[in-house]
Amino acid sequence: MNDIRNLARKSGSDRGSSPTYCEEYTKLFEPIINKKLVILEIGVHQGGSLLMWGEYFKNSKIYGLDDFHRGEVKQKYNPHNKIKCSYDYVVEKVSVNKNITPIKGSQGSVEDLDKALDIIGEEIDIIIDDGAHWPDFIDISLGKLFPKLKSGGMYIVEDVSTSEERQAKKLSQKPEHVYEERLIEKLEHISNVKNIYPSNSITDSQARYISKNVLSWKFTDCGNLCTIIKK
C-alpha cells in the first residue's frame, strides 16, 4: 500500500487530514519511492509520521529529530486523555522498523544539529521540517542542514503560515525585535544572484551557500508548503 494519505491514517500521522500535502508529496516522491534514500524529518511528536515514511520508502533510512520536551500532551478533542510523546515512547513505537532512527535534539540548537548529522553520517536526500514552526528555528536548521543535502535533494518546510502567525505574535509582544521577512520573501531575494538569503539567525557564509545552491523553490497549498530543490 503506497498511498501516502492511507499510510498517514494508518500510522496516526496528522497528514492524513491534509489531502493537499499528501497529493504534493505523491507527486514529489512517487518517482523515487524505491530508491535507497536518506530522509530526515524534523518534528516527530508520537512517531506516526516516521512509521508512515518507513513504510512508504521501504528501502530508505529514516531519521527523526525532536527535542521531545513535551513528554505527554493533552489530547486536542479530549483533554482528559494524554498523548505520549516522549523519546523512549517513540523509540519503542518505531522499533518495528529497523530503518527508523529517532534522534533527541532541538532544531534551534546548532550543537544538536551537529550531533544529528554525526549520527546520520552521510548526505541527505530529503529533509522535511515539521518542527517548531518558528522562523528563527527554520532558518537555523536550513543554514546548518542545507549544505548536507545531496545535489537534487529536497528541503521541505511544512505549515509556513503557522510560522508567520507565530512571528507576527512575537513581534506584537516584542516590537524591539528586528523583523524577519516571510519565507517566500527570503527566497525571492535569491532569485537575483546578487542578493543573499536574508536572515538574522544564520551566518553570512550559510546565507551565501543557500543563495548559491538553490535550484528552484515553490509554494503549494496556498503558500503553506514550501519545497526547495538543491542544485
Secondary structure as the mmCIF struct_conf table of DSSP 4:
data_model
#
loop_
_struct_conf.conf_type_id
_struct_conf.id
_struct_conf.beg_label_comp_id
_struct_conf.beg_label_asym_id
_struct_conf.beg_label_seq_id
_struct_conf.end_label_comp_id
_struct_conf.end_label_asym_id
_struct_conf.end_label_seq_id
HELX_RH_AL_P HELX_RH_AL_P1 ILE A 4 SER A 11
TURN_TY1_P TURN_TY1_P1 GLY A 12 GLY A 12
HELX_RH_3T_P HELX_RH_3T_P1 ASP A 14 SER A 17
HELX_RH_AL_P HELX_RH_AL_P2 PRO A 19 PHE A 29
HELX_RH_3T_P HELX_RH_3T_P2 GLU A 30 ILE A 32
TURN_TY1_P TURN_TY1_P2 ILE A 33 ASN A 34
BEND BEND1 LYS A 35 LYS A 35
STRN STRN1 VAL A 38 ILE A 42
TURN_TY1_P TURN_TY1_P3 HIS A 45 GLN A 46
BEND BEND2 GLY A 47 GLY A 47
HELX_RH_AL_P HELX_RH_AL_P3 GLY A 48 TYR A 56
BEND BEND3 PHE A 57 PHE A 57
TURN_TY1_P TURN_TY1_P4 LYS A 58 ASN A 59
BEND BEND4 SER A 60 SER A 60
STRN STRN2 LYS A 61 ASP A 66
STRN STRN3 GLY A 71 GLN A 75
TURN_TY1_P TURN_TY1_P5 LYS A 76 TYR A 77
STRN STRN4 ASN A 78 CYS A 85
HELX_RH_AL_P HELX_RH_AL_P4 TYR A 87 VAL A 94
TURN_TY1_P TURN_TY1_P6 SER A 95 VAL A 96
TURN_TY1_P TURN_TY1_P7 LYS A 98 ASN A 99
STRN STRN5 ILE A 100 LYS A 104
TURN_TY1_P TURN_TY1_P8 GLN A 107 GLY A 108
HELX_RH_AL_P HELX_RH_AL_P5 VAL A 110 ILE A 120
BEND BEND5 GLU A 122 GLU A 122
STRN STRN6 ILE A 124 ASP A 129
BEND BEND6 GLY A 131 GLY A 131
HELX_RH_AL_P HELX_RH_AL_P6 PRO A 135 LEU A 145
HELX_RH_3T_P HELX_RH_3T_P3 PHE A 146 LYS A 148
STRN STRN7 LEU A 149 VAL A 157
HELX_RH_AL_P HELX_RH_AL_P7 VAL A 160 GLN A 173
TURN_TY1_P TURN_TY1_P9 PRO A 175 GLU A 176
BEND BEND7 HIS A 177 HIS A 177
HELX_LH_PP_P HELX_LH_PP_P1 VAL A 178 ARG A 182
HELX_RH_AL_P HELX_RH_AL_P8 LEU A 183 HIS A 189
TURN_TY1_P TURN_TY1_P10 ILE A 190 SER A 191
BEND BEND8 ASN A 192 ASN A 192
TURN_TY1_P TURN_TY1_P11 VAL A 193 LYS A 194
BEND BEND9 ASN A 195 ASN A 195
BEND BEND10 ASN A 200 ILE A 202
HELX_RH_AL_P HELX_RH_AL_P9 ASP A 204 ASN A 213
STRN STRN8 VAL A 214 THR A 220
TURN_TY1_P TURN_TY1_P12 ASP A 221 ASN A 224
STRN STRN9 LEU A 225 LYS A 230
#
